Amino acid sequence: MEKKSRLAIRKAMNLFFVLFLGIGSLLAGSVALFYRAELNTFLSEMKMQERYALDHQIDSIREKFDTIVGDILFLSRQNELMDYLASDDDQGEEAIQAEYISMSRAKRFYDQIRYVDANGKERVRVDLKHGMPEARSEEELQNKFSRYYFTDTMVLGENDIFVSPLDLNVENGEVEHPLKPVIRFGTPVFDSTGLKRGIVLLNYLAADLLDSLKAKQTKSQRSIMLLNTQGYWLLHPEKEKEWGFMFNDRADISFAVTYPEEWQRIRKRNSGQIQTKNGLFTFFTLYPLKEGLRSSSGSGDPYKPSMKNLESTEYYWVLISQIPSGVMRSHTRSVLTRLFGVGAVLFLVISYGAWQLALAITKRRIYQAQLVELALYDPLTGLPNRKLFFDRLEEGIAHTQRYGRKLGLLYIDLDGFKGVNDTMGHHAGDELLIKVGQKMKANLRKADTVARLGGDEFAVILFEIKSLEDVERVGGKIVASMCQPFKLKTGTAMIGASVGAAVFPDHEDDIDALIKGADTAMYKAKAGGKNAFVMVCDD
């Protein structure tokens, strides 16, 4: 009897160990899989957030360059300047000066606006002092004949534009303090006979650009950095590491020296993401120069010439977002702590039941995500539906009110859509609506929203616009694009669009009135002959 009892106990122990090992292995495997999935999800979300942050900044930089190019071309053909060149009357300088003061006051981001004659002598100069434009007297005007940006601009042809490297402003041969980052835009000036008479220069206060980048590094523990072609920091969370190429005692302080492995890998690609022992680096090589724009290598020494002229593909910055490795390790420790705690509890319960619960939770989350998508997006076009549109409109107006900006609202009704449905069938009509949505999105920035409100009615929200002209330009592009033929499976369809627009807060200061204004303007466009754009304030 005693022998049988010992045998029973032995078998029970064997079964216990089998169960222990089986459940332990299953639990350990489950924990390991969950740990890996959690880290992959965290890394994927972080990468996506960093890419989105850089995309937004790149769009802003390109828009800023386009604005400055337009300003300098306008100044090079300024009527007052042409009259002054034709008469050589010193009194004409006052008229030019008045125009420069007006532009400086309106823009607020030009440190200097100058006309420099062919000998390098500043003839008219307006500086921005404490936020207000101030004209320089005759005694304060300087000769810039030896500065690289003067010589590099003077060799250009008509309508060519020189864009300097992003560096620090130099006054009277010394780097100005406090440090003032600038980009100089220059273009030659020709008189009515075609003779080159000098250049127009704009010193863009690049702090405007750099500050907008700094504002993004407070989120998700990222560090935003901007590098020049040599790998020197133009922007870094630690100011003392910036502008190494401008100071002899900082010549060895650069991203290229501090992160040699990362710099070599970044230089091989225009954009991407790399993960090293120093963290996650998301980078994008930005080429801001378009055709017709020229640059040079510039010079850290105030009176040395540029080493070489640069084509648009040689002038670039590298925008980098770095998530330090410490952030990654902190999240890893947090995940491990939670998993060990959960694993200890799960080991005391039935493993099968816990697994079924996990499966049930996962299925429920997927189902909830599907419900959210069905509730917020149009199933045909994939665009935001009426509910999501009004949610974003309310959020956009709240953001606009908080930061004192403008928001544009467009209501769009397709002209001739019913005819397509009647003659080509509803399948063709559905295909046309999909293509219409795609074409509208192509005319907008990534940050803007286009939604289908129902039937052939669409609406657009333009976030953070600068002026009414921005809305008019987008509305005109939409009208023009809808006039183009749409190639469908069953044939070619021709339609149009009636577009009405209102701007918050210029036209209306509450959401209901803004919507009514845009809707009324749309019906006015339709009543006026269709296929047109009407602003709410238009007669």
GIWO-V43368 format. One record per residue. RES is the residue in three letters. NEAR is the number of other ideal C-beta (glycine too) atoms within 8 Angstrom. Layout:
res = [RES,RES]
near = [NEAR,NEAR]
This chain:
res = [MET,GLU,LYS,LYS,SER,ARG,LEU,ALA,ILE,ARG,LYS,ALA,MET,ASN,LEU,PHE,PHE,VAL,LEU,PHE,LEU,GLY,ILE,GLY,SER,LEU,LEU,ALA,GLY,SER,VAL,ALA,LEU,PHE,TYR,ARG,ALA,GLU,LEU,ASN,THR,PHE,LEU,SER,GLU,MET,LYS,MET,GLN,GLU,ARG,TYR,ALA,LEU,ASP,HIS,GLN,ILE,ASP,SER,ILE,ARG,GLU,LYS,PHE,ASP,THR,ILE,VAL,GLY,ASP,ILE,LEU,PHE,LEU,SER,ARG,GLN,ASN,GLU,LEU,MET,ASP,TYR,LEU,ALA,SER,ASP,ASP,ASP,GLN,GLY,GLU,GLU,ALA,ILE,GLN,ALA,GLU,TYR,ILE,SER,MET,SER,ARG,ALA,LYS,ARG,PHE,TYR,ASP,GLN,ILE,ARG,TYR,VAL,ASP,ALA,ASN,GLY,LYS,GLU,ARG,VAL,ARG,VAL,ASP,LEU,LYS,HIS,GLY,MET,PRO,GLU,ALA,ARG,SER,GLU,GLU,GLU,LEU,GLN,ASN,LYS,PHE,SER,ARG,TYR,TYR,PHE,THR,ASP,THR,MET,VAL,LEU,GLY,GLU,ASN,ASP,ILE,PHE,VAL,SER,PRO,LEU,ASP,LEU,ASN,VAL,GLU,ASN,GLY,GLU,VAL,GLU,HIS,PRO,LEU,LYS,PRO,VAL,ILE,ARG,PHE,GLY,THR,PRO,VAL,PHE,ASP,SER,THR,GLY,LEU,LYS,ARG,GLY,ILE,VAL,LEU,LEU,ASN,TYR,LEU,ALA,ALA,ASP,LEU,LEU,ASP,SER,LEU,LYS,ALA,LYS,GLN,THR,LYS,SER,GLN,ARG,SER,ILE,MET,LEU,LEU,ASN,THR,GLN,GLY,TYR,TRP,LEU,LEU,HIS,PRO,GLU,LYS,GLU,LYS,GLU,TRP,GLY,PHE,MET,PHE,ASN,ASP,ARG,ALA,ASP,ILE,SER,PHE,ALA,VAL,THR,TYR,PRO,GLU,GLU,TRP,GLN,ARG,ILE,ARG,LYS,ARG,ASN,SER,GLY,GLN,ILE,GLN,THR,LYS,ASN,GLY,LEU,PHE,THR,PHE,PHE,THR,LEU,TYR,PRO,LEU,LYS,GLU,GLY,LEU,ARG,SER,SER,SER,GLY,SER,GLY,ASP,PRO,TYR,LYS,PRO,SER,MET,LYS,ASN,LEU,GLU,SER,THR,GLU,TYR,TYR,TRP,VAL,LEU,ILE,SER,GLN,ILE,PRO,SER,GLY,VAL,MET,ARG,SER,HIS,THR,ARG,SER,VAL,LEU,THR,ARG,LEU,PHE,GLY,VAL,GLY,ALA,VAL,LEU,PHE,LEU,VAL,ILE,SER,TYR,GLY,ALA,TRP,GLN,LEU,ALA,LEU,ALA,ILE,THR,LYS,ARG,ARG,ILE,TYR,GLN,ALA,GLN,LEU,VAL,GLU,LEU,ALA,LEU,TYR,ASP,PRO,LEU,THR,GLY,LEU,PRO,ASN,ARG,LYS,LEU,PHE,PHE,ASP,ARG,LEU,GLU,GLU,GLY,ILE,ALA,HIS,THR,GLN,ARG,TYR,GLY,ARG,LYS,LEU,GLY,LEU,LEU,TYR,ILE,ASP,LEU,ASP,GLY,PHE,LYS,GLY,VAL,ASN,ASP,THR,MET,GLY,HIS,HIS,ALA,GLY,ASP,GLU,LEU,LEU,ILE,LYS,VAL,GLY,GLN,LYS,MET,LYS,ALA,ASN,LEU,ARG,LYS,ALA,ASP,THR,VAL,ALA,ARG,LEU,GLY,GLY,ASP,GLU,PHE,ALA,VAL,ILE,LEU,PHE,GLU,ILE,LYS,SER,LEU,GLU,ASP,VAL,GLU,ARG,VAL,GLY,GLY,LYS,ILE,VAL,ALA,SER,MET,CYS,GLN,PRO,PHE,LYS,LEU,LYS,THR,GLY,THR,ALA,MET,ILE,GLY,ALA,SER,VAL,GLY,ALA,ALA,VAL,PHE,PRO,ASP,HIS,GLU,ASP,ASP,ILE,ASP,ALA,LEU,ILE,LYS,GLY,ALA,ASP,THR,ALA,MET,TYR,LYS,ALA,LYS,ALA,GLY,GLY,LYS,ASN,ALA,PHE,VAL,MET,VAL,CYS,ASP,ASP]
near = [4,5,6,7,8,8,8,8,8,8,8,8,8,8,8,8,8,8,8,8,8,8,10,9,8,10,12,9,8,10,11,8,8,9,11,8,8,9,11,8,8,10,11,8,8,11,11,8,9,15,10,8,14,13,10,10,13,11,11,10,11,10,8,10,11,8,8,11,12,8,12,14,11,8,14,11,8,10,6,11,14,11,10,13,11,8,7,6,6,5,6,11,10,7,11,14,11,9,11,15,11,8,12,13,9,6,8,8,6,14,10,11,13,12,14,13,9,7,6,11,10,12,10,11,14,15,9,13,7,3,5,7,11,8,10,9,6,4,4,7,10,6,8,11,9,8,11,12,13,15,12,16,13,11,5,11,5,5,7,11,14,16,13,16,10,10,11,11,10,10,6,5,6,7,9,10,4,4,8,10,14,14,11,12,14,16,15,14,13,8,10,6,4,5,6,8,9,12,12,15,15,15,13,13,12,10,8,10,10,12,8,10,13,9,7,11,11,4,7,7,6,12,10,15,13,12,13,11,8,7,11,13,14,12,10,9,6,5,5,6,9,9,13,13,12,9,9,4,4,12,8,6,11,13,13,10,8,7,8,8,7,12,11,8,9,13,6,5,8,5,6,8,10,10,7,8,3,9,12,13,14,14,14,11,11,11,8,11,9,8,4,6,12,13,14,14,9,10,10,7,5,8,6,7,6,11,6,6,9,10,7,11,6,8,13,10,12,13,15,13,15,12,13,10,8,7,10,12,8,8,10,9,8,8,12,9,8,8,11,8,8,9,11,8,8,10,10,5,8,5,11,6,8,10,10,8,8,9,8,8,8,8,8,8,8,8,8,8,8,8,8,8,8,8,6,9,10,10,5,8,9,8,12,12,12,8,8,11,14,8,8,12,12,9,8,11,12,8,10,15,8,6,6,5,8,12,14,15,16,15,15,15,11,13,12,9,11,7,7,13,11,6,6,11,8,6,8,15,12,9,10,14,12,11,10,14,14,8,10,14,9,7,9,11,5,7,7,10,9,12,16,13,10,5,4,8,11,16,13,16,14,13,11,8,12,5,6,8,6,11,14,11,8,14,13,9,9,16,14,8,11,14,8,6,6,11,4,12,5,7,6,7,11,8,13,12,12,15,15,20,17,15,15,15,9,7,10,11,5,6,9,6,9,14,12,9,13,16,10,10,16,15,10,11,14,10,6,8,5,9,10,10,12,14,14,14,5,7,1]
